[in-house]
Amino acid sequence: MARDEVIKARQERNAALVEAMLLAAIADGRVTQVEMQTLLRRVLERPEFEGTRSDELNALVEASVARLASAVKLEDILQSLRDRLPDHKNRMLAFGLAAAVAFADRRATRAELGLLKTFQAALGISEQEVAQIIDVIEHGGSLAEALGEPLERLYAEVMVLVSAADGKPSEQETRALVETFAGDPIFENVSAERAMAFVSDAVSALSSEGLARRMTVLAHGLTTHAQRQKAFRLAARIAAAGPDRRPQERILELLQATFGLADDEVARLRKEAGLGPARS
């Protein structure tokens, strides 16, 4: 995806997230100071808005207010949100941000609860997901707790980072990726369609957020030593399939540092994956 397209997609996503929060704030006909403070706090804690200056945020809020004011009916707004938030994770995030604003003063009004039910139906959020999000909000937690990445998604991203190290996966790396999805027990409950979605999401996240940010996400999501060893082994397996390993070696070095893996265990994991010693 070209840089301009990535920037545009990010701006449209963030505008949709702000509009979801604003809708929750005005659902009962009045916007309280607590609701606006919650809106700003939730924006500042989310990585999606990282790097946004205060003047850019003000402009984003003003543009979102204008867009909502010009809408003829609620369904038009909901369709616009669906269009700008095509993946389920961002739709869950939009619902979570709206819920956080609705519950900002500890108790949502009937109008706010009605709007959340409308959001739930329009964005395809399950009852279980709603309960999980509301529970986190009521206990003052971060939405990251309710939007945690599935382990399979994170393992897939590790492989994508290695395969995309030199810009484009080779035929051998692509084959290794497919064979791992089909044969590794960690992916036994992942359908082919879901696996492709994992790959697509990982490529998109890398393009829009950059390598450093995605490494941080992996570190936060893969918290146990066993998980990190598994992730490195998968990455090494993809690297072993590549014709030119120099770009992949850089990713493996970053993964080792990010996961805090010792040299001796990295040497063992490389050997298990069919990858020789690191090239100097």
Phi, psi and omega per residue, in radians:
M1 nan 2.291 -3.131
A2 -1.121 2.689 -3.073
R3 -0.992 -0.766 -3.121
D4 -1.083 -0.647 3.131
E5 -1.196 -0.667 3.110
V6 -1.108 -0.802 3.139
I7 -1.084 -0.751 3.140
K8 -1.108 -0.753 3.136
A9 -1.098 -0.697 3.113
R10 -1.118 -0.768 -3.138
Q11 -1.115 -0.736 -3.138
E12 -1.169 -0.702 3.093
R13 -1.077 -0.837 -3.108
N14 -1.133 -0.646 3.087
A15 -1.108 -0.704 3.122
A16 -1.128 -0.693 3.122
L17 -1.123 -0.737 3.119
V18 -1.132 -0.718 3.141
E19 -1.110 -0.655 3.100
A20 -1.072 -0.733 3.118
M21 -1.181 -0.716 3.139
L22 -1.126 -0.687 3.097
L23 -1.047 -0.721 3.107
A24 -1.147 -0.639 -3.112
A25 -1.185 -0.616 -3.068
I26 -1.733 0.090 -3.049
A27 -1.004 -0.659 -3.103
D28 -1.696 0.231 3.039
G29 1.553 -0.032 3.113
R30 -2.532 2.566 3.138
V31 -1.978 2.040 -3.121
T32 -1.537 2.809 3.112
Q33 -1.091 -0.653 3.128
V34 -1.093 -0.703 3.136
E35 -1.110 -0.748 3.128
M36 -1.183 -0.653 3.086
Q37 -1.117 -0.695 3.112
T38 -1.140 -0.730 3.111
L39 -0.980 -0.869 -3.106
L40 -1.158 -0.700 -3.128
R41 -1.136 -0.746 -3.137
R42 -1.157 -0.634 3.091
V43 -1.097 -0.789 -3.069
L44 -1.181 -0.455 -3.099
E45 -1.519 -0.186 -3.070
R46 -1.619 2.332 3.128
P47 -1.133 -0.381 3.128
E48 -1.054 -0.469 -3.106
F49 -1.799 0.139 -3.113
E50 -1.026 2.336 3.139
G51 1.539 -0.057 3.117
T52 -1.371 2.135 3.140
R53 -1.311 2.814 -3.101
S54 -1.068 -0.697 3.136
D55 -1.183 -0.597 3.090
E56 -1.189 -0.668 3.113
L57 -1.146 -0.744 3.096
N58 -1.051 -0.752 3.136
A59 -1.132 -0.652 3.124
L60 -1.129 -0.768 3.123
V61 -1.120 -0.773 -3.142
E62 -1.091 -0.748 3.127
A63 -1.139 -0.641 3.128
S64 -1.187 -0.709 3.079
V65 -1.051 -0.764 -3.137
A66 -1.125 -0.707 3.135
R67 -1.114 -0.763 3.134
L68 -1.142 -0.673 -3.122
A69 -1.158 -0.519 -3.091
S70 -1.537 -0.155 -3.123
A71 -1.209 2.438 -3.114
V72 -1.387 -0.724 -3.115
K73 -2.552 2.799 -3.080
L74 -1.066 -0.655 -3.119
E75 -1.050 -0.600 3.087
D76 -1.099 -0.707 3.126
I77 -1.152 -0.770 -3.122
L78 -1.113 -0.688 3.102
Q79 -1.137 -0.673 3.098
S80 -1.119 -0.691 3.096
L81 -1.108 -0.744 3.127
R82 -1.091 -0.702 -3.116
D83 -1.145 -0.672 -3.079
R84 -1.549 -0.208 3.100
L85 -2.156 1.267 -3.022
P86 -1.272 -0.417 -3.098
D87 -1.749 2.686 -2.999
H88 -1.145 -0.629 -3.112
K89 -1.051 -0.790 3.135
N90 -1.203 -0.534 3.062
R91 -1.184 -0.709 3.051
M92 -1.089 -0.697 3.120
L93 -1.098 -0.761 3.121
A94 -1.045 -0.767 3.111
F95 -1.099 -0.775 -3.124
G96 -1.087 -0.731 3.121
L97 -1.144 -0.729 3.104
A98 -1.108 -0.737 3.129
A99 -1.122 -0.666 3.131
A100 -1.080 -0.684 3.100
V101 -1.221 -0.754 -3.124
A102 -1.067 -0.627 -3.123
F103 -1.697 0.280 -3.067
A104 -1.050 -0.653 3.133
D105 -1.755 0.603 3.007
R106 1.322 -0.334 -3.075
R107 -2.554 2.103 3.133
A108 -1.400 2.473 3.095
T109 -1.326 2.949 3.122
R110 -1.056 -0.675 3.133
A111 -1.142 -0.703 3.141
E112 -1.179 -0.714 3.098
L113 -1.124 -0.670 3.094
G114 -1.091 -0.713 3.116
L115 -1.141 -0.709 3.119
L116 -1.092 -0.675 3.091
K117 -1.127 -0.660 3.097
T118 -1.142 -0.760 3.071
F119 -1.022 -0.808 -3.105
Q120 -0.983 -0.831 -3.125
A121 -1.170 -0.751 -3.072
A122 -1.205 -0.572 -3.066
L123 -1.755 -0.008 3.072
G124 1.227 0.714 3.135
I125 -1.617 2.250 -3.096
S126 -1.315 2.842 3.100
E127 -1.067 -0.690 3.123
Q128 -1.106 -0.743 3.122
E129 -1.143 -0.704 3.093
V130 -1.060 -0.827 -3.128
A131 -1.057 -0.708 -3.139
Q132 -1.134 -0.774 -3.132
I133 -1.135 -0.830 -3.115
I134 -1.094 -0.686 3.128
D135 -1.074 -0.762 3.117
V136 -1.094 -0.762 -3.115
I137 -1.140 -0.774 -3.115
E138 -1.127 -0.446 3.130
H139 -1.689 0.171 3.059
G140 1.273 0.367 -3.106
G141 -1.494 3.047 3.089
S142 -1.473 2.563 3.118
L143 -1.109 -0.344 3.099
A144 -1.023 -0.510 3.126
E145 -1.156 -0.604 -3.106
A146 -1.553 -0.277 -3.082
L147 -1.927 0.385 -3.086
G148 -0.944 2.436 3.138
E149 -1.254 2.397 3.013
P150 -1.131 2.542 -3.095
L151 -0.999 -0.695 -3.134
E152 -1.035 -0.655 3.127
R153 -1.129 -0.723 -3.134
L154 -1.218 -0.699 3.076
Y155 -1.088 -0.700 3.107
A156 -1.106 -0.696 -3.122
E157 -1.135 -0.659 3.097
V158 -1.011 -0.761 3.134
M159 -1.167 -0.673 3.126
V160 -1.124 -0.715 -3.141
L161 -1.028 -0.711 3.139
V162 -1.228 -0.786 -3.086
S163 -1.166 -0.454 -3.120
A164 -1.695 0.172 -3.036
A165 -1.037 -0.641 -3.122
D166 -1.815 0.373 3.042
G167 1.771 -0.626 -3.101
K168 -2.637 2.271 3.140
P169 -1.090 2.426 3.056
S170 -1.349 2.938 3.105
E171 -1.071 -0.677 3.138
Q172 -1.162 -0.695 3.136
E173 -1.178 -0.710 3.110
T174 -1.084 -0.735 3.115
R175 -1.103 -0.737 3.126
A176 -1.111 -0.652 3.115
L177 -1.104 -0.834 -3.135
V178 -1.101 -0.766 -3.124
E179 -1.131 -0.596 3.122
T180 -1.208 -0.745 3.089
F181 -1.059 -0.642 -3.077
A182 -1.403 -0.541 -2.977
G183 -1.961 -0.340 -3.102
D184 -1.402 2.288 -3.103
P185 -0.988 -0.470 -3.106
I186 -1.106 -0.412 -3.114
F187 -1.856 0.292 -3.029
E188 -1.125 -0.448 3.133
N189 -1.773 0.252 -3.132
V190 -1.817 2.083 3.122
S191 -1.242 2.863 3.112
A192 -1.053 -0.696 -3.140
E193 -1.126 -0.720 -3.138
R194 -1.215 -0.638 3.097
A195 -1.083 -0.748 3.116
M196 -1.129 -0.612 3.092
A197 -1.159 -0.681 3.083
F198 -1.030 -0.807 -3.126
V199 -1.113 -0.800 -3.134
S200 -1.081 -0.766 3.137
D201 -1.111 -0.684 -3.122
A202 -1.154 -0.745 3.110
V203 -1.103 -0.761 3.135
S204 -1.110 -0.760 -3.134
A205 -1.128 -0.694 3.118
L206 -1.114 -0.709 -3.134
S207 -1.180 -0.704 -3.037
S208 -1.525 -0.523 -3.028
E209 -1.899 -0.379 3.133
G210 1.568 2.809 -3.050
L211 -1.132 -0.744 -3.078
A212 -1.065 -0.766 -3.140
R213 -1.136 -0.714 -3.124
R214 -1.200 -0.581 3.054
M215 -1.084 -0.691 3.106
T216 -1.111 -0.745 3.109
V217 -1.065 -0.744 3.127
L218 -1.109 -0.716 3.134
A219 -1.108 -0.658 -3.135
H220 -1.320 -0.529 -3.080
G221 -1.514 -0.614 3.135
L222 -1.774 1.617 -2.929
T223 -1.723 -0.438 -3.117
T224 -1.582 2.749 -3.129
H225 -1.125 -0.669 -3.139
A226 -1.106 -0.729 3.110
Q227 -1.094 -0.714 -3.116
R228 -1.225 -0.654 3.054
Q229 -1.105 -0.756 3.123
K230 -1.064 -0.774 -3.134
A231 -1.087 -0.742 -3.134
F232 -1.166 -0.672 3.123
R233 -1.086 -0.737 3.102
L234 -1.102 -0.753 3.130
A235 -1.082 -0.745 -3.142
A236 -1.123 -0.618 3.127
R237 -1.094 -0.722 3.122
I238 -1.222 -0.701 3.135
A239 -1.090 -0.632 -3.125
A240 -1.116 -0.426 -3.115
A241 -1.475 -0.280 -3.060
G242 -1.296 2.531 3.141
P243 -1.284 -0.560 3.128
D244 -2.197 1.917 -2.962
R245 -1.570 -0.039 -3.061
R246 -1.057 -0.845 3.100
P247 -1.101 -0.668 -3.129
Q248 -1.159 -0.603 3.122
E249 -1.058 -0.627 3.118
R250 -1.098 -0.725 3.116
I251 -1.154 -0.718 3.119
L252 -1.089 -0.680 3.100
E253 -1.111 -0.731 3.118
L254 -1.136 -0.701 3.125
L255 -1.134 -0.730 3.113
Q256 -1.043 -0.795 -3.135
A257 -1.169 -0.725 -3.121
T258 -1.133 -0.697 -3.079
F259 -1.553 -0.138 3.137
G260 1.156 0.722 -3.118
L261 -1.580 2.409 -3.140
A262 -1.295 2.727 -3.115
D263 -1.045 -0.703 -3.086
D264 -1.193 -0.665 3.119
E265 -1.294 -0.545 3.050
V266 -1.118 -0.726 3.102
A267 -1.062 -0.694 3.125
R268 -1.187 -0.765 -3.133
L269 -1.128 -0.684 3.084
R270 -1.076 -0.761 -3.130
K271 -1.118 -0.731 3.125
E272 -1.094 -0.550 -3.124
A273 -1.509 -0.004 -3.128
G274 1.427 0.362 -3.119
L275 -1.931 2.246 -3.108
G276 -1.252 -3.053 3.113
P277 -1.023 2.671 3.132
A278 -1.056 2.440 3.123
R279 -1.453 2.426 -3.121
S280 -1.422 nan nan
